[in-house]
Amino acid sequence: MTNESLIKKSKWLSKHLRHAPERIGLVLEEGGWVAVADLLEAGRRNNMALSLDQLEEVVASNDKQRFSFSPDKTKIRANQGHSVEVDLQLQPQEPPAVLLHGTGAQNKDSILASGLLKGRRHHVHLSRDVETARKVGGRHGKPLVFRVDAAQMHADGIEFFVSDNGVWLCDFVAPRYLTLYDD
């Protein structure tokens, strides 16, 4: 598959596994899972022909590891980032002491005033490393990275989860837990 084809199919999967499964006749099961056979059939019905081999290639080659197969590869799901109601069945985890959040520089004042909000998504997304945070921030303009005092948040009773692809998740990060990351 060409890189262009991989990207197109990955975006299609993101749209329908994270935001609009109903548009192609899918219903997310508990945990956000969809039967692979149902997804492939929905693709055929909706002008996105996708073979099992191609689906496996998209999942394996996605740089953000957005998707996971069940152990028997009969089901697939998006790991996080849903805007539709779904319980990913993630268990609370103790976070590392510091996590990072990348955003566009134009969001600095708003974030310092209001904190990190999940918006239409289920969670605020946080990373363990600066490179990932900068990459995420770069999608929104000039990147800006915030350091999150996850240890103090956890001590204050705030729950954290970690998705299958290593993205740390929480409901909200208050401004008091945020500082700008300086190189």
PyMOL commands that set and color helices and strands:
alter all, ss='L'
color gray80, all
select helices_A, chain A and resi 3-19+21-24+30-32+36-45+52-61+105-114+130-138+150-155+175-177
alter helices_A, ss='H'
color red, helices_A
select strands_A, chain A and resi 34-35+67-69+75-78+98-104+116-117+124-126+143-149+161-162+168-170+172-173+178-180
alter strands_A, ss='S'
color yellow, strands_A
deselect
rebuild
show_as cartoon
